[in-house]
Amino acid sequence: MERRAVKRDLCNICGVSGYESEVAKRIYEILKITKHDDLKIDVVGNVILLKKGKIGQKKVMISAHMDEVGFQVINKISDYMYKIKPLGNIKTWNAFQQRVESNNSFGVIRAFDEANLRANNYENIYLEILNGNGVETGDIFGFEKNFKETDTDYFGKALDNRLACSLLIEIIKENISTSADIYYVFTTQEEIGMRGIRVAKSTIAPDYFINIDVSAVGNMNSIQMSKGVGIKISDSMCVSSIELVKLLKEIAIDSNIIFQMEVSDCGTSELIITNELDYGMEEVGISIPCKYLHSANSVVKKDDLMECEKLIHKMVKKF
């Protein structure tokens, strides 16, 4: 499958946090034909591919989460109206008037009081079903699949973090020879508690950990659109390892990769999770700048994504 089709395919799958099994199955099917030493879906739904190194004294884990933000039905209010909660951090104004869908239903997110939308006030938000009345408590809805691209941009839902997943798939396909063992991990439930990466770190216990994720542009983040890949120094809850930040910066400069240093005070990533046995590890984040995060209409620049892929490629070769 060509690169463009992989991105569209992954972004258009409904894989709300905790319910991302269809994404995992798709990624597993793509990776089955690649060269690897082990490939599995673990007990919490992570897809893990291992490529052993020539020496294998060190273990490197590179992760990208598979899940997206979405909604879950709490109960019925009246005919065609249902109370919902978000799975993940979705501001009410990003949900309002957006079309959503499940496996067999679709509808629109409405508000009781449109003039008083407040960020997390889901008491004011409800789901209006447009194709019948067969919705039950616990049903999952994601934003309507709507992946689009232009010469310069990708648009749609679930760019967070399926675009990073697509980059890891491309890196795996390149079959890069390394000294270290490389674990490529596509994780579950990042948006609602990071259970997948907690299990992966605890079972694999890597020496080095690199997280690939989108990062929201805005007043609380230094990262900008069209300025290249972000090398994360810190976000609101974690600080990258100084030596790995230095290494990625050196790789980017030596390889003429367009990059920017990121300091953020909004959101966080899988870097905050330690393994349960607390062996510790060196870790760093690589960020893809994204506008309108956690909405139906996120935007990522193609050039930024390309620079991110270049940096990951060079980094893997370094190991």
N, C-alpha and C positions, 0 to 999 in steps of 0.2 A: 504494500500500500504506500503510495507516495506521501511525502511529508504533509502536504496541504490537506489531504484526505484524513490523515491521522489526527491532525489538530481539530478539524471539523467534527470528525467522528467522536473523539473523546469529549469535546466541549458540549456536544449535543446530547450525550447520555445524561439521564437524570440519576445523579448519585449523591443525594443529600447525606450529610454527615450522619454516620451510623447505618446508612442504607446504601453503601457504595459498591455493593457486590457486582453489579453489572459492569461498572468501570473496571473492577479488578479482573473480571472474566475477560473483558476485551483486551486489557493490557497483557494478561497471561497468554492469550491466543497469539498476540503479535510477537511476544518474546519467545514463544516455543521454538521458532525456527532460527533463532539467533544462536551463536556459539556461547556456551556457558558451562559451568561446572555443577550448578544446582539451580533449580527454579521451583518455587513453591508459593502457595498461599497459606499463611500461617493461621492459627486459631482465631485471631482477631480480624482477619481479612487482609492483612498486609501482603502485597506481592513482593517477594524477595528473590533477587537474582544474584548469584555469586559467580564472579570470575576470579579464579585463583591466580596469584602472582607467581613470578619465577622464583622468588625467595619465600614470600609468605610469612615473614616474621611480624609484619604489621597488618592490622585490619583497618580498612577505610570504609566508612559508611557514607553514602550520598543519598539524601532523601528528598522526595517531593510528595506532598499529600494529594490524595485522589478525591477527597470529598469536597462538596460545595455546600454553601448555605442554602437553607430552604425552610419549609414550614411543616407543622404537624397538627392534625385536627384534634382538638380537645373534646368538643361536643357540639351538638346541634342546637342552634338558637331558634330557628323556625324554618319553614320551607325554603330550601336553597341557601340558607345562611348558616355558617358554621364558625364557631370560635376557634382560633388557631393560636399557636405559639411559634416563635422562630427557632430553628435549629441553627445556631450560629448568630453572630452579631449583625442583624439587619435593621437599620434604622427604619422607622415606620414610613418616612417619606420616600424611602427607596422601594418599599413594598406597595405603597398606595397606587392604585389604578394599574398595577402590572398584571399581565396574564400569567397564570400558573397552570401546571398540569401534573397529573399522576399517571399511572399506567392505564387507567380507564375513565378518568374524569378530567375536566378542565374548568377553569373559572377565572374570576378577577378578584383582586384584593380591594375591598372598599373601606370607607371610614364612616363612622356614625356622625362625627363632627369634623368635617374636612378643614375647617378654619383653625383647628387646634391640634394639629399633628405635633406630637412631641416624640423625641428620639426613640424611646423604648416603651411607650405607652400602648401596649397591644390590647388594652381594654377598649381602645377606640377603633380597632381594626377587626374586620371579619372577612371571611371568604364567601363570595357569592358563586355558587356552582351554576354553570350555564348549560349543562347537558344531562340533567336528571337529578335524582335525589338519593342516589345509592352510595353516599359517602358515610364512612364509619369512623368512630374514635380510633385514633392512631394512624390514619391514612397519611401518606407523605405526599407533599407537593413541592415541585421545584419550579423555578422560573421557566417559562416557555422556551423551548429550544429555538435559537435565533442567531446562530453563528454566521457572521458576515466578515468579509475582508475587502480592503481596497488595496491600492498599490503601496500604501504606507502604514495601514493599521489593521488590527484585528478588533472586532466588536462582538459582544454577546455576554451570555451568562457563563459562569464556571471557568472563565479564563484563569481565575484563582481556584485551582492551581493546575488545571489540565495542560496549560501551555508548558509549564515546567515539566510535567510528566512526559509530554511529547519530546522535549529536549533530551531527557534521560534515555528515552527509547532510541533516539538517533545516536547518542553516544555509545550505547550498548551495541548497536548495529555495526559501529565502526571497529569493534573487536580490538581495542587498544591493548597492547602488551604492557604489563606493569610488573614491578617487583612486589608490591604489596597486594594482598587479597582485597578486592573491591566488592562491597555489598551495595547493590542498587536497591533501594527500598521505596516502594510506593505505598504510602501509609494511609490509614483510616482515621476518622474521627478527630482530625486536627481542629476543626472549627468548634467542637463542643467538649474539649478537655484533653485532646492530644493522647488518647489511649494507645493508638497504634504505634507512635514513635516511642512511647514509654516501654512497651513490650519489646520492640525491636532493639532498643538500646540495651535493655536488660539481658536479652538472650544472646545478642551478638557481642556486646561489650567491646566496641571498636576503640582503636587508639586515636583515630581522627574521625571527625564528623563534619560533613558539609551539608547544609540545608539550602535547597533551592525553592524560592517562593516569590510570589508577587509582593510588592510593597506599595502602599497607598501614597500618592503624591498629595501634598497639602501643606498647610502652615506649620504643622507639627513634625514635618519630615524634611530633611535636606534634599532628598532624592527628587529628581525632575524628569519629566518626559523628554525624550530625544537627546539625552545626555549620556546614553550608554548604560551598561550593566552596573548595578550597585554592589559595592563591597561593604557589607554591614560591619560597622564599628560597634554600634549598640542600638537597641530599641528600648521601649518603655520598661522591659523586664529582664533583658539579658545583655551581656557584653561578650563580643567575640574574642577569641584568643589572640593576643597581640602578635604572636609569631605567624599565625596563619593569615591574619590581615596583611601583614608585611609580605608574606610569600605571594598572596594573590595580587597584591599591588605590583610587585616585581614582575610576575608573570605577565600581567596586563601591559606594563610599560615595555618589556622586552618583545612582546608579540604585537605591538601597535594596536591593542584592543582599547576601544573607547570605554572608559569606566568613570565612575563617580564614587566618592566615599559617602557612606550613608550613616547619619545619626538621626534617629527617630524617637519621638516621644508619643507615638500612637501605635497601639497594637504590639504584637510580639510574634514569635515563631517557635518552631520545634527546638530551637537552641536552649530554651529554658528547662527542658526536661532532662534530668539526670537518669542514669539507670538505677534500678532498685537496689542493686548491690553497691552502688556508689563507687565504682572503680575510678570514675573520672575520665575525661578525654579532652583532647584539643579540639576546638570546634569554631566554625565560622559560617556566616550566612552570605549567600549570593542572592541578590534581589533583582526582580524584573519590575521596573516602574509601571504603575497601573493607575488610571483615572477611574473614578466612580466604582470603587471596590465594593463588593458585596451588594451588587445591584444586578438588574437584568441587562444592563447596557454598559458593562465594563469596557475599557479601551486599553490596548497595549500597542506600542509602536513596534513595527516589524524590525526596524534597525536596532532597537534596544534588545529585542529577543535574539537577534543574530549575534550581537556582541556577547550576550550571556552564554550562548552556545559555544562561542570561540573560547571564552574563559574556562568553561567546564572542560572542554576538550584538552586544552593545554594543561590544566590542573591535573586531570587524570593521568596524562602522559608523565607528569612530574613525579607521580607516585610509582 
